[in-house]
């Protein structure tokens, strides 16, 4: 949470840190313990932390002499983690640079270590402290592969999906790689890739004049585009091509990759190595795309559930996770009535079309964080509350898993 230091500040002043602010990552009833220490010398900060910092999970923020937040971290034990910054012989060099600029340290407890991880990522994305790298918006630029732009849809790469696309896949890292894959797919499925200014004229589209329009580019002549701009295909025929492209992206049709493999081997057997090399480039690009899409699909499909994680005072917290994104947190209900009410709310959130679409476009850092947590602590999967017929543990059956 940021605020200006005074009302007369310049428009170009950097906003001062005013606290971590509210969050949907904690149960509404949870009241975090918050405190701070201030000192001009590291020794003063160290003594104050030893005296005041709790041995509890939480997040902390390092602030400089101007009260600017320069670093956010998380800890299983706030006191132990913060004191580690003052161990000159064993600390990381980066920790030394951070503490040398720190004049104030603030912290906030969380229900558990998992919550601290989530809260840290949230604060990095909101406040963008300059010493944080992982999770920093803009540091890892995500790209999406979309199908859209009517009346003749095409495959294209974009960093900002609008939500109006016919389909959206990703996110991916590497704009050039995704753009190249989109170009190959448009060639493969003979889809247009021209500007939106180019007028379309389908074969089944009536015309007042018996004059053939001019192709917008050379792709129609070299058979890498079906020519929706010159009546080279009907609307229905073009829709079938879009359907095939969508099936490939969804992983239900891998024939295009198999076709490229057969073509490459055939060319190599006939000693046409230059052409085989060109086909191999397309094959490598599309294989990478399919592999990445498979990973994304698994990461999301395997991480839609309610995760029961023990919090402070031994009371479990239910984390509602949909497609790898934590959409809310609630304390475990104490009675049957409140339990049934909460389950109804959770089930509704899992099936709401708008929320499902929004969660698909959320920052993928959250998905990676959740996946990494269960990869590091596989035993935590025993605490998942799954749906009827989908429980991997047989412990509790509550919701559909996706």
PyMOL commands that set and color helices and strands:
alter all, ss='L'
color gray80, all
select helices_A, chain A and resi 42-52+78-84+93-101+113-127+175-188+218-220+235-250+255-269+273-301+312-314+336-351+353-360+364-376+378-383
alter helices_A, ss='H'
color red, helices_A
select strands_A, chain A and resi 2-3+16-17+34-38+58-63+69-75+104-109+142-148+154-158+167-173+305-310+316-322+325-331+384-385
alter strands_A, ss='S'
color yellow, strands_A
deselect
rebuild
show_as cartoon
